[in-house]
Amino acid sequence: MKKIINLKENIVNDMLNGYVKAHYDKVKFFEPNKRLIIRKNPKNVSKIPLLIGNGSGHEPIALGWIGEGLLDANVVGDIFSAPSGDLILEGIKLFKSHPGILLLISNHAGDVMNGEMAIELAEDENINAKALIMYDDIASAPKGKENERRGGAGTTFIYKILGALSENSGDLESLIRMGEIVRDNTRTLSVAISPGVSPISGKKIFEIADDEIFIGMGVHGESGYGRQKIDNSRKIVSTMLDKIFDDFSYSNGDILIPFVNGSGATTLMELLIIYNDLEEYLTKYNIKTYKPLVNEYITTQESAGFSISLLKSTEEMRNLWSQKTSAPYFHL
């Protein structure tokens, strides 16, 4: 394992200290708990705050997405481990004077269990907090069982669109309703090329042959469609989009927001080639695109690979997507 760190047991705290110091004008700790990262300029008390609790090791999500027009707080867990329900509750309680609070939960077992526990504890204290479960990974459950799917890179659309809607004074019910619509119109599929290394165990996160790729693997090596021989970008992208188009209905003239996300060690050169192939595929169907996102945002250390997420958008979604945010690591 080659990683430039100090003590393994201090990895997360060292990272968070560096993050807050580097972006002191935008984010801060909620003292004395240094696992609660919040906006430097707090949201107006009349508006609905957005929170997420997630494990570390996938940066820049989600701590890098704290700011006006995006997330208001991140409750940070250990490496690849969701924060506890009690810790998430502490994050929720920071905003108890607001008319409501929305906790965004990516559909992974630990995240859901601890997030729902926090919501129940908040309700016991008469805090108006609700959860939105996010999912989009088509390889993790078949068509017709969408609510059993994992949360993937397509959850990004929910963060950004709801973040903007919240800044525009959307109430809790309208945020949840919009989040569900965005979720239901999003599809994601990933491909893994080579593994990252856990900074705690020093072991590879998964194993794959040098001449193989894995279609549909999750961020921690979870199962997907399976292995195949590596091919050129155009053929890989076509295979992935064929599967997405089989799963969801797209029509002539639709406007999609695409997101090509690198897994950690995929170069920008590769991601832009992939995006070019994606655009050429969509052109065959007379499908337009709007303000795509192409970069490494949701990573698993230095894993190589990428995912493609597509949101079938409405005009309202596009307007919210394009609104500015002060988050340090989110750039359209």
C-alpha positions in Angstrom: 0.0 0.0 0.0 1.4 3.4 -1.0 -0.5 6.2 0.6 0.8 9.4 2.1 -0.8 9.4 5.5 0.1 9.5 9.2 -1.4 7.1 11.6 -4.1 4.9 10.2 -6.4 5.5 13.1 -6.2 9.3 12.5 -6.9 9.2 8.7 -10.4 10.6 8.8 -9.7 13.3 11.4 -6.5 14.4 9.7 -8.4 14.7 6.4 -11.3 16.7 7.9 -8.9 19.0 9.6 -7.1 19.6 6.3 -10.4 20.2 4.5 -11.8 22.7 7.0 -8.5 24.6 7.1 -8.2 24.7 3.3 -11.8 26.0 2.9 -12.1 28.0 6.1 -14.2 30.7 4.3 -16.9 28.2 3.3 -17.1 25.4 5.9 -16.4 24.8 9.6 -16.7 22.1 12.3 -19.6 22.2 14.7 -17.4 22.3 17.8 -16.6 20.3 19.8 -17.7 17.4 17.5 -15.3 17.3 14.6 -17.3 14.8 12.6 -20.0 17.4 11.9 -19.1 19.6 9.0 -21.4 22.6 8.4 -21.6 25.7 6.2 -19.6 28.7 7.4 -22.6 31.0 6.4 -25.6 29.3 7.9 -28.8 28.9 6.0 -31.7 31.2 6.8 -33.7 29.7 9.6 -36.9 29.8 7.5 -35.4 27.4 5.0 -35.1 23.6 5.0 -31.6 22.3 5.6 -30.2 19.2 3.7 -27.9 16.7 5.5 -26.2 13.5 4.6 -24.3 11.0 6.8 -21.8 8.9 4.8 -18.6 6.9 5.2 -15.3 8.4 4.3 -13.1 7.2 1.5 -15.2 8.5 -1.4 -14.1 12.1 -1.5 -14.9 14.7 -2.6 -18.5 13.5 -1.9 -20.1 14.5 0.5 -18.0 16.8 2.6 -16.8 18.6 -0.6 -20.4 19.4 -1.4 -21.3 21.5 1.6 -22.2 25.1 0.7 -25.0 27.4 -0.4 -27.1 25.7 -3.0 -26.1 22.2 -2.0 -25.7 20.5 1.4 -25.9 22.2 4.7 -24.1 19.6 6.7 -22.2 16.3 6.4 -22.1 13.8 9.3 -18.9 12.0 8.6 -18.3 8.3 9.3 -15.2 6.2 9.3 -13.6 4.7 6.2 -16.4 2.9 4.2 -18.6 3.0 7.3 -21.8 4.9 7.9 -21.9 7.3 10.9 -23.9 6.1 13.9 -27.6 7.0 14.4 -26.7 9.0 17.5 -24.1 11.0 15.5 -26.6 11.7 12.7 -29.1 12.8 15.3 -26.5 15.3 16.6 -26.3 16.7 13.1 -30.1 16.9 12.8 -30.4 18.7 16.1 -28.2 21.5 14.8 -31.2 22.6 12.7 -34.1 22.0 15.1 -35.2 25.6 14.9 -35.9 25.3 11.2 -39.4 24.4 10.0 -38.2 21.0 8.8 -35.0 19.0 8.1 -34.3 16.6 5.2 -31.8 13.7 5.6 -30.6 12.2 2.3 -29.8 8.5 2.6 -28.1 6.5 -0.1 -29.6 3.0 -0.3 -26.9 0.9 1.4 -27.7 -1.2 4.4 -25.7 0.6 7.1 -26.6 4.1 5.8 -30.3 3.2 5.8 -30.3 1.5 9.2 -28.5 4.3 11.0 -30.2 7.1 9.1 -33.7 5.8 9.9 -32.7 5.3 13.5 -31.7 9.0 13.6 -35.0 10.1 12.2 -36.9 8.0 14.8 -34.8 9.5 17.6 -35.5 13.0 16.2 -39.2 12.4 16.1 -39.0 11.3 19.7 -37.7 14.8 20.4 -40.5 16.4 18.4 -38.1 17.5 15.6 -39.6 17.6 12.2 -37.0 15.6 10.3 -37.7 13.4 7.3 -35.6 11.0 5.2 -35.4 10.5 1.5 -33.9 7.2 0.3 -31.9 7.5 -2.9 -31.2 4.8 -5.4 -30.3 4.6 -9.1 -27.9 1.7 -9.8 -29.6 -0.5 -12.4 -27.1 -3.4 -11.9 -28.1 -3.9 -8.3 -31.7 -5.0 -8.7 -33.9 -5.7 -11.8 -36.4 -3.5 -13.5 -39.6 -3.3 -11.4 -37.7 -3.5 -8.1 -36.1 -0.1 -8.3 -36.5 0.6 -4.6 -34.1 -2.3 -3.9 -31.3 -0.7 -5.9 -28.1 0.8 -4.5 -27.5 4.5 -4.4 -24.9 5.4 -7.0 -23.4 8.4 -8.7 -26.9 9.5 -9.9 -27.8 10.6 -6.4 -25.7 13.7 -7.3 -28.7 15.0 -9.2 -30.8 14.9 -6.0 -28.2 16.7 -3.9 -27.8 19.6 -6.4 -31.4 20.0 -7.5 -32.8 19.8 -3.9 -30.0 22.1 -2.7 -31.1 24.8 -5.1 -34.8 24.2 -4.4 -34.1 24.6 -0.7 -32.3 27.9 -1.3 -35.3 29.0 -3.2 -37.5 28.4 -0.1 -39.0 25.1 -1.1 -40.9 23.5 1.8 -40.2 20.0 3.2 -43.0 18.3 1.2 -42.0 19.9 -2.1 -38.4 18.9 -1.5 -39.3 15.3 -0.9 -41.7 15.3 -3.9 -39.0 16.7 -6.2 -36.4 14.3 -4.8 -38.7 11.4 -5.6 -39.3 12.6 -9.2 -35.5 13.1 -9.8 -34.8 9.7 -8.3 -37.4 8.0 -10.5 -36.0 9.6 -13.6 -32.4 8.7 -12.9 -30.4 5.7 -14.1 -26.8 4.8 -13.4 -24.4 2.0 -14.5 -20.8 1.7 -13.6 -17.7 -0.2 -14.8 -14.7 -1.2 -12.7 -11.3 -1.6 -14.3 -8.8 -1.9 -11.4 -9.1 -1.9 -7.6 -8.3 0.7 -5.0 -6.6 -0.2 -1.7 -8.3 0.2 1.7 -6.2 2.7 3.7 -7.1 0.8 6.8 -6.4 -2.8 5.9 -3.9 -2.2 3.1 -5.7 -4.8 1.0 -7.3 -4.4 -2.5 -11.0 -3.6 -2.4 -11.7 -6.2 -5.1 -9.7 -8.5 -7.6 -9.9 -8.3 -11.3 -7.6 -9.6 -14.1 -5.6 -7.1 -16.1 -7.6 -7.8 -19.3 -11.0 -7.6 -17.6 -13.6 -5.1 -16.7 -16.6 -5.6 -14.4 -19.9 -4.1 -15.5 -22.1 -2.9 -12.7 -19.8 -3.3 -9.7 -20.7 -1.2 -6.7 -18.3 1.3 -5.0 -17.1 -1.3 -2.5 -16.9 -4.2 -4.9 -20.5 -5.2 -4.7 -21.8 -7.6 -7.4 -23.2 -6.4 -10.7 -23.7 -7.8 -14.2 -20.3 -9.5 -14.4 -16.9 -9.6 -16.0 -15.9 -9.3 -19.6 -12.8 -8.6 -21.6 -11.8 -4.9 -21.8 -12.6 -3.2 -25.1 -12.4 0.3 -26.5 -14.4 3.2 -25.0 -17.0 3.3 -27.8 -18.0 -0.3 -27.3 -18.0 -0.2 -23.5 -20.1 3.0 -23.5 -22.5 1.5 -26.0 -22.9 -1.7 -23.9 -23.6 0.4 -20.8 -26.1 2.7 -22.5 -27.9 -0.2 -24.2 -28.5 -1.6 -20.7 -29.7 1.8 -19.4 -32.0 2.3 -22.4 -33.4 -1.2 -21.8 -34.2 -0.2 -18.2 -35.8 3.2 -18.8 -37.9 4.8 -21.5 -36.3 7.7 -23.4 -37.9 9.5 -26.3 -37.0 11.6 -29.3 -36.4 15.2 -28.1 -35.8 14.3 -24.4 -33.3 16.5 -22.6 -30.9 14.5 -20.4 -28.5 15.7 -17.8 -25.5 13.3 -18.1 -22.9 12.6 -15.4 -19.7 10.8 -16.2 -18.0 10.1 -12.9 -14.5 8.7 -12.4 -13.9 6.2 -9.7 -10.6 7.7 -8.4 -7.8 6.8 -10.8 -9.4 7.4 -14.2 -7.8 10.3 -16.0 -9.7 13.3 -17.3 -8.5 12.3 -20.8 -10.4 9.0 -20.5 -13.5 10.6 -19.0 -13.7 13.1 -21.9 -13.3 10.4 -24.4 -16.1 8.5 -22.7 -18.3 11.5 -22.7 -17.7 12.1 -26.4 -18.9 8.5 -27.0 -21.9 9.0 -24.8 -22.9 12.1 -26.8 -22.6 10.3 -30.1 -24.8 7.5 -28.8 -27.5 9.9 -27.7 -27.4 11.7 -31.0 -28.6 8.6 -32.8 -31.8 8.9 -30.8 -32.1 12.7 -31.2 -31.7 13.1 -27.5 -30.3 16.4 -26.3 -28.1 17.1 -23.3 -27.9 19.9 -20.8 -24.9 21.0 -18.6 -23.2 17.7 -18.2 -21.0 16.8 -15.3 -17.7 15.1 -16.1 -15.0 14.5 -13.5 -14.1 12.5 -10.4 -16.7 13.3 -7.7 -17.6 9.9 -6.1 -14.5 7.8 -5.7 -13.2 4.7 -3.9 -9.7 5.7 -3.2 -7.6 5.0 -6.4 -10.0 2.5 -8.0 -10.1 2.8 -11.8 -13.3 2.9 -13.7 -16.3 5.1 -14.2 -20.1 5.4 -14.1 -22.6 6.9 -16.4 -25.7 8.5 -14.9 -28.6 10.0 -16.9 -31.4 12.2 -15.6 -34.4 12.7 -17.8 -35.0 16.3 -17.0 -37.8 18.8 -16.8 -37.3 22.6 -17.3 -37.6 23.1 -13.5 -34.9 20.5 -12.9 -32.6 22.1 -15.4 -33.1 25.6 -13.9 -32.3 24.2 -10.4 -29.3 22.2 -11.7 -27.7 25.3 -13.2 -28.0 27.5 -10.1 -24.7 28.4 -8.5 -23.3 26.8 -5.4 -20.4 27.8 -3.1 -19.5 24.1 -2.4 -15.7 23.8 -2.6 -15.6 20.7 -4.9 -18.7 20.9 -7.0 -18.3 22.6 -10.4 -20.5 22.4 -13.5 
